[in-house]
Amino acid sequence: MQTTFLKKLGLKKVNEGTSTGLKNIKSKSGKIDSYSPVDGKFIGSVTVTSKADYNKVIKTAESAFQQWRTMPAPKRGEIVRQYGDALRENKDALGRLVSYEMGKSLQEGYGEVQEMIDICDFAVGLSRQLYGLTMHSERPNHRMYEQWHPLGVVGIISAFNFPVAVWAWNAMIAMVCGDVCVWKGSEKTPLCSIACQNILHKVLKANKVPEGVSCIITGDYKIGELMTTDKRLPLISATGSTRMGKIVGATVAERLGRSLLELGGNNAIIITPDADLDLVLTGAVFGAVGTCGQRCTSTRRLIIHEKVYNKVKNILTKAYAQLKIGDPLNPKMHVGPLIDQDAVAKYQESIKLAKEEGANFFLDGKVLKGKKYSSGCYVQPCVAEVNPNYKIVQHETFAPILYIMKYKGSVDNAIAIQNKVPQGLSSAIMTTNLREAEAFLSAAGSDCGIANVNIGTSGAEIGGAFGGEKETGGGRESGSDSWKAYMRRQTNTINYSKELPLAQGIEFNL
């Protein structure tokens, strides 16, 4: 089965990790081996980009930008449309690769590819809607307006947990805006990047697109450093940990570049006495265990009113007992593996620290053993009762660890607990009380970039802007007017009179 989808995606035993979209650059700087967390088996290798290779890529991308930016935006949109169709044709194969190399369930793998298709559709429409504004001038016979121009070479750094969709969020929008892209995917899922480029290669070649419109580079943080310090890249879009984001943000700001940061989340669902507990079951459990807790939008905390606390606890106990953990390519499984042994170690360390602070794990966690879990990356999703002030609760652990806590009184008390953590990505409230819902969505409510009512924290549609506040980085990707991050604004004033009056009534007579 693995051989079939790998072959369809053009993947080999050793793949070139440096590409300008139309050509691969052969590298002798070593390689990264990819092993599946599903069964521990070797999938393939990807060569590492050298500094010299990197400079070749950037020069090629700069040259491509000179042509690409002059192509009408709807024409660029047509190329993105064709890529969306190519993704439809390869959805099964690419979805299986995502599941096998990253470890998320097959349904989630398919869902991630569907996100790519959806953002292509969104970008096609956007290519005819890159609107500016017109303003009335205070001077007679003058016209003012603003327009948007592409930035140039956009650097994209993506994480392992969404190895294809987040790149597409950035690249498809950037491309219709007239930018060219250089993508460094995660070294933990390098084959996913190669597969996306292989699919795009055919579209670019068929349309005689300039070489360098979509490039990939491969490597660890050192390759990322080349990007963040490079003045030739006016925008760096980086997805990852808050620690990484602080480094990227500071480095790019030092050269007065722009950064679009999508960082950690510590997401909570507030459950009020008026909640529909059937909705709580689906929203909370999927949010906590989907992708084995490795989404930036994964549910980390349940803030439960004391009146329904025991009911929710019982619901969780019954639901977790029904979870099936195993090969994510098996559609009967709910939970796949963590990405690697390092993630397993962090899972164990977080449980240890939580217990030292006094957490009560009424559904305990452990590393699963046996032939079925031969990769050593499978763990038991767990739930702990905690005090919201515990230090461990202030941190994001990329694992299926769910903390539950009580609140008393009004929903304002729950909102205060939710907002107390440093992160501010996704949030949700479960309630049928209109006043509580509106309080949660008000300016005095959730301080997160995403605030949901009667759905969970995990899962977002591409039509809305995605991103968060505080240590989540403040960036916005995907829908709404997120396209503006990939363009520069220009204000224009046209004088069609025979005189030259100055603004603010200033007189300057010669």
N, C-alpha and C positions, 0 to 999 in steps of 0.2 A: 504493500500500500504506500509506504513512504517513498519508495523508488518512483512510483507513478507520478505523484504530485511534484516531487523534486525535478524530475525530468521535464515535466510540462512547463515549469517555471524557468527552465534553462540553467538549473543549478548543477554544478559539477563537484568533483571531489575537492578541487582547489579552484577558487573563484577570485578574480581580480577585484580588489576592494577600492580601486580608484578609477573613476569613469567621468568622462565629460559628456555623457549622454549618447554620443554617437561612437565614441572610441573608448576602449579600456586602456589604462596605462599599466604596463607590467612593472611590478615592484619587487625589489630584492631586500626589503626592509623587515622581513619576517612575516609571520602569519598568525592569525587567530583561529583556533579550533573551536567549532561550535558543537556542544554536546546537548542532547535533549534532556531537560529535567523530567520528562515523562518516563523514560526508561534508561537514562544514562548513556545511551548509545551515541557514537560519533555521527554527525550529520554531514559536515563538510568544513572546509577551511576557507578563510578570506585573507588575502594579502594585506599588509599594513601600508598605509600611505607614508612615504618619506617626506621630508621637508622640501626636497627638490620636486617631488611629485605634486605636493600641495601647491607650490608656486606655479607649476604648469597649469593646474586646474584653475587657479584664480585668474591667471592671464587669459586663459581661454574663455572663462566666464565673462571677464571684462569686455573682451572683444565681441562676444555674443550679445551683450547688453546693448552695444551701439546699434545693432540691427533690430533686436527684439523690441526695444522701446518704441521704435518707429512704426511697428506693425499695428494696425488698428486693433483696439481692444476686443471687438467682436471676433476678429480673426484669431486672436490669441485664445478667446473663449472656445472657438470651434476646435482647436487642438485639445483643449482640456476636455471638451465633450467626447472626443474620440477616445481619450484615455479612460474616461468613465465607462464607455462601451467595452473597452479592452478589459477593464476590471470586472465587468459583468461576466465576460467570457471566462475569466480566470478566478472567479470568486471561490469556487470549491477548492482549487489547488492552493491559492494564497491563504484562504481561511484555515486549511489544514496545516500549512507551514507555520502560521502564527500560533496555532494551538500546540504544535509539536515542538517548535523551538522555544516558545515562551512559557507554555504550560497552562494557558487558560483553556476553558472548556471549548469544544468545537463550536457550540452555538455562539459563544463570545468571539471566537475567531472569525466566524462568518459575519457577526455583527460589526466587527472592526472593519472588515473589508466593505461592508455596506455603508459605514460612515464615510469611507473614501469615495464611494460612488455618489453618496448624497452631497458631499462637499464639491465634487465635480459639477453636479447639477446646479448647486447654488452658485458656483463661480461662473458658470456659463451665463446665467441670468445677470449676475453682477457685472459681467463684461460690457453690458449695455446700460449700466446704472452707476457709473463712477461720477456721481454728480458733484458739482460745486454750487456755490450760492451767488446770487446777484444782489448788490446793495445800491441804494440811492446815494449819489454823491451830493455833498453840500455845495459843490461848485456847478454852475450852469454848464450845460452841454458837455458833461462828463459822465462816463459810465464806469462803474466798479463791479468787479466780479472776482471770484476765486476759482482756481482750478487745481487739479491734483496731478502730479507727475511721479513716475516711478523713482525709487531710491537708487537702485543699482544691484549690486551683488548681495543677496540676503543669505546669511549663514543660519542654518537650522541644526540644532543639537537636540536629538530626541532620546527618550528613555526606553528601557526594555519593556515596560508594562503595556505600552501601546506602540509596538514597534513599527507600525505602518500608518495608522490613522492620523497621529499627531503631525507627522511629516506632511501628509496630504492636506490637513487643515491649513498649514502654512504655505506649502508650495503651490497648491492650486489657486489660492487667493493671490499670492505674490505674482504668479505667472500671468494671470489676467490683468494685474495691475501694471505689467510691463517689466517686472523685475526678473532676474535670473537667480537660481538657487544653488547653493552648495550645502549638501546634507551630510552630517556626521551622525549616523545611527549609533545605537548602543552596541558596544563591543560584546554584550551578552546575547544579542540577537542579530548578528551581522548578516545572516543569510536573508533575512526579511528585507533588508535594504537592497541587496543585490537583486532579489526577485522583483521588487517594485521598479527598479531601474531597467531590468530586462523587459518588462512589459511596456514601459514608457518608451524604450529605445525604438521599438517598431513604429510607434506613432510618430515620434520625432523624425525618423528617417523617411517615412512615407510623405510627410509634409515638408520635407527639405528645410527643416528648422536649423538655424545656425548651431554649430557645435558649441556646447557650453551653457545652454539654457538650463539644463538640469544636470548637476554633477553630484557625485558621491565621493566621500573620502572615508577612510576607516582607520580606527586606532583608539587608544585610550585617552586620558585627559590631556596628554601632551599635544595631540592633534587639536583638541578643543582649545588649548592655549594659543596655538597658532591663529585660530579664528578670532578669539576674543581680543587679541592684541593687534589685529590686522586692520589698518585704517582703510583698506580697500573694501571692507565689509561694513557699510553704514548701519546695518541692523543685524543683531544677533538675537534669534529666537531660541531660547533654551528651556527645556523641560527637564526637571529633576528635583533633587533634594534642595531644601532651603540653604544648607551649607554650600552646595555648589552654586546656587543662585546668587548668594552674597558675593562670592568670588567673581562670577561672571559680571554681575551688575557693576561692581567697583572697577573692574578692569576695563570694561567697555566705556564707563562714564569718564574714566581718566583720559581717554582719547576723544571724549565728547561724541562718542557714538551713541546709538540707540540700542536698548535691549528690551526684549519682550519676554518676561519671565513667568513661567508656569511652574510653581514649586509645591511644597508640601501641603497636605490637608490634615485636619484633625476633626473630622466632620461629626456632627451630632444630629440626632433626631429627638425632638421634644415630644413626649407622649402625655397628653393631657387627659383629665377624667372623661372628656367628651370624645375621645378618639374612637374610631372604628377599628377594633382590634384585629379584624381580618386583614385590613390594610397594613397594620403594623407588622403582622407576620411576614408578609411578602417583602415589604420595603426594608425592614430591619435585617432579615436573614440574608436576602440577596446582597444588600449593601455591605454586610459584614464578611460574607464568605465568597462572594463573586470574585473571580480572578485570584482566589486564595488570599483575599485582603490586600492585593497589591495594586489597587487603583488609588490615584490621588483623591478620588471622591468616595473611597470606601468608608462605610460607617464605622467609626471608632468608639462613639459614645452614645448611649441611650440615657436621656434625662427624663425620668419617669415620675409622674405625680404619685405621692404616697398612697392615694386611694386606689390606684390600679397597678401598683408596683408588683404585688404578688401574682396578679393575673398575668402580667407580661412575663414575669419570671417563669411561670409555668408554661406559657406558650413557647418561650425560647427553649426550655428543657425538652419539650416534646418535639419541636421542630429540629433541633440539633441531633436528636437521636435518630432522625430519619435521613440525615445527610449521607450520601454515598460518595466516598472519596476514592479516587483511582484515576486510571488513564483518561485524560480529558477528551481524547478522540472518541471515547465511548459515550454516546449520547445519554446513557443512563446515569452517568456520573454527575454529581453536583459540583464537586471541588477537585481541582487538579493539584499539582505540586507548586511549591515555591520555586523561584527561579534558579537557586543554586544553594550550595552548602553555607555560604556566607549569610544568606537570608535565613536559613534554618538556625544558625548560631545566634543571630539577632533576635529571632523569635524566642529562643530559649532564654536568652539574657533578659529580655523584657519581662517574661513571666517570672523569672527569679527576682528581679527588682521590684515588681508589683507585689509579690508575696512578702518581700522584706518590709514593704511599707504597710502591709496589713490587708492586702486584697484577698477576698474570699473567692477562689475559683470553684464555683459550684458546678461548672462544666470545665474540667481541667484539660490542659493541653499536653501534648506529647509528640515526639517524633515517631512516625509509624514504621514498623519493621516488617520484613517478609518479602517473598518473591514479587508480590504485587507492587511493592514499593521499593524496588531494587535500586532506584536512582538515589535514595536517601534524602529526597527533597519533599516528601509528603509529611504533613503535620496535621494534627487534630485541631480543628477550629475550637476556640474556647471562649468562655464568658466569665467575667469576674465582677463581683460587687466591690465598689471602691468609693472612697471619698473624693469628690471632684478636685480637691486641693492636692492630691498626691502628685509628686513630681513626674512620675511615669505617665500620668494622664495628660500632661502638658506636651508630650512628645508624640510624634507620629512613628509608629512601628509598621513597616510594610509587611504585615502578616495578619492572619485571621484571628486577631485578639479583640474582643469586644468588651468594653467597660460599661457597666450600668450603675446608675446612681439615682438617688431620690431627690425630689424637690417638694417643698410645701408651699401652700398659699397660691398666689396668682401666677399667671404665665410669665409675668415680668421677672420673677425669681429664676425661672428656668432659662429665660433669655440671658440673664446676667451670668449664669453658670456657663452657658454655651459660649458666650463672647469672651470669657476669661482667658482662653488659651491664645497663644501667639499667632496661630494660623487662622485664615479666614477664607477658605475655599467654598465648601458646600454645606448647606444646612437644610433642615426640614422640620416641619411640625405636623403632628397627626392630631387633628381636631375637627369636630363638626360645628364648633362654636365660631361664628363669623367674627366676633370681636377679638377672640384670641388669634385667629388667622391674620386679621388686619394689623393687630399689634405686632405680630411677628414680622410682617412685611413693612412696617413703618420705619421712619428714620431712626426711631428709638428701639427698633427691633434687632433682627439679625444683622451682624456686621460683616457678613460673608458676601462674596461676589455672586453666589447662587443661593437663593432661598426658595424652598418648595413647600407647598401645602398638600398634604395627603398623598405624597409620593416620597420615595427615599432620597438619599443624598447621591446615590450612584446612578450614572446614566444621564446623558445630556443630548438633546437634539442639536443638530448643527445650525439650525436657524437662529439660535440665541448666542450671544457672546459668551464665551467660556473663559473663566478665570476668577481670581480671588484677590483678597486684600491682605494687608499686614504681611506676615512672613510668607504668604503664598505668592507674593511678588508683584501683584497689581496689573499683570498683563491680561490681555483679552485676545482670544483667537476665535476662529470659526465664523459664526454668523453675525447678524446685526451690521454695525458699521466698523467691525474689526479690520476691514480692508484699509482703513486710514493709517494703520500702523505701518503698512508697507509702502506708503507714498509720502511725498513731501507736498505741503500746501504752498501755493503761490497766489498772492493777491495782485490783481491787475487793475490799473486805472487807465482809461482811454479818454483823451481829450479830443473831441471832434469840433471844437470851436476855433476861432481865429485869434483867441487871446489865451494868456497863460495865467489865470488867477491862482493864487496860492491858497492852501488850506488854512483854516482858522482865521481867515480875513487878513493875513499878513501882507503888508505892502513892501515891495522891494523895487523901487524905481531907479532906473539907470538913465 
